[in-house]
Amino acid sequence: MDLPKIVAHRADGGWMLEMDGIVPAYVRRLSEAAECGRALMKAAAVPGVEHGVQLKVDLGDELNRRVKASTQATIDAHKAQLQAAAELRRTASALKSQDMTGRDIAHILGVSPQRVSQLLAQPATGG
């Protein structure tokens, strides 16, 4: 079941809320949009509102594109960080298997000996 939708547009220092079949409403803060829209929909007996609402913020094509791109860049950076950490664990493990000390591994990898201990204590997963 699709939840009823609220589309928020910037207007007069606040937000204009558009909902199917309901007169647009104005809220000062975006944080108030879902609650206000849901209350109006509930009063108008909009089907499905008892399960919640979907809030879509429409900032126009350019800003919507930029928000989407920056959000995706953050997700991509997080994935890359996880992959880098996994590779660091695998590398520390490979160096340890060559009978290197934790201090030598730390020097080679440019991390602290404490970090090497952490890396070696975590499973060196594939990927």
C-alpha positions in Angstrom: 0.0 0.0 0.0 1.3 3.4 -1.0 1.2 6.0 1.8 -0.5 9.3 1.1 2.0 11.9 -0.3 2.8 15.4 0.9 4.9 17.6 -1.4 6.7 20.5 0.3 7.8 23.5 -1.7 9.7 26.5 -0.4 7.4 29.5 0.0 7.6 32.8 1.9 10.3 31.7 4.3 8.5 28.5 5.1 6.9 25.5 3.3 3.8 25.1 1.2 2.4 21.6 1.5 0.5 20.1 -1.4 -1.7 17.0 -0.8 -4.1 15.4 -3.2 -7.7 16.5 -2.6 -6.8 18.9 0.2 -6.3 22.7 0.1 -2.5 23.5 0.4 -1.2 24.3 3.8 1.7 26.4 5.0 4.1 25.5 7.8 7.1 27.6 9.0 9.5 24.6 9.5 9.9 21.6 7.4 10.1 19.5 10.6 6.4 20.3 11.0 5.3 19.3 7.5 4.6 15.6 8.0 2.7 16.0 11.2 0.6 18.9 9.9 -0.1 17.2 6.6 -1.1 14.0 8.3 -3.5 15.8 10.6 -5.1 17.5 7.7 -5.4 14.3 5.7 -6.8 12.5 8.8 -9.5 15.2 9.1 -10.3 14.8 5.4 -10.5 11.0 5.9 -7.8 10.3 3.3 -7.4 6.5 2.9 -4.1 5.0 4.3 -3.2 8.1 6.4 -3.5 5.9 9.5 -0.4 4.1 8.3 1.6 7.2 7.9 2.5 9.7 5.1 5.3 10.2 2.6 7.0 13.6 2.6 8.7 14.7 -0.6 10.7 18.0 -0.6 10.7 19.6 -4.0 13.4 22.3 -4.3 13.3 22.6 -8.1 15.3 20.6 -10.6 18.7 22.0 -10.0 18.7 21.7 -6.2 16.9 18.4 -6.2 19.7 17.1 -8.5 22.4 18.5 -6.2 20.8 17.0 -3.1 20.6 13.6 -4.8 24.2 13.8 -6.0 25.6 14.9 -2.7 23.6 12.2 -0.8 24.9 9.6 -3.3 28.5 10.9 -2.9 28.2 10.4 0.9 26.9 6.8 0.4 29.7 6.1 -2.0 32.3 7.5 0.3 31.0 5.4 3.2 31.2 2.2 1.0 34.7 3.2 -0.1 35.7 3.7 3.6 34.4 0.2 4.5 36.3 -1.3 1.5 39.5 0.5 2.5 39.1 -0.7 6.1 38.6 -4.3 5.0 41.7 -4.1 2.7 43.7 -2.6 5.6 42.7 -5.6 7.8 43.6 -8.1 5.1 47.0 -6.3 4.5 47.8 -6.3 8.3 46.9 -10.0 8.5 49.1 -10.7 5.5 52.0 -8.8 7.0 51.5 -10.6 10.3 51.6 -13.9 8.5 55.1 -13.0 7.4 56.2 -12.9 11.1 56.3 -9.1 11.3 55.8 -7.4 14.6 52.9 -5.1 15.4 55.2 -2.2 15.5 56.7 -3.0 12.1 53.2 -3.4 10.6 52.2 -0.1 12.1 55.2 1.6 10.6 54.6 0.0 7.2 50.9 0.9 7.2 51.3 4.4 8.7 49.0 3.6 11.7 49.5 3.2 15.4 50.5 -0.1 17.0 47.1 0.1 18.8 45.3 0.3 15.4 47.3 -2.8 14.2 46.0 -4.7 17.3 42.5 -3.7 16.4 42.9 -4.6 12.7 44.3 -8.0 13.6 41.5 -8.7 16.2 38.8 -8.1 13.5 38.1 -10.8 10.8 39.8 -10.0 7.5 36.8 -10.4 5.3 37.0 -10.8 1.5 35.7 -8.1 -0.9 
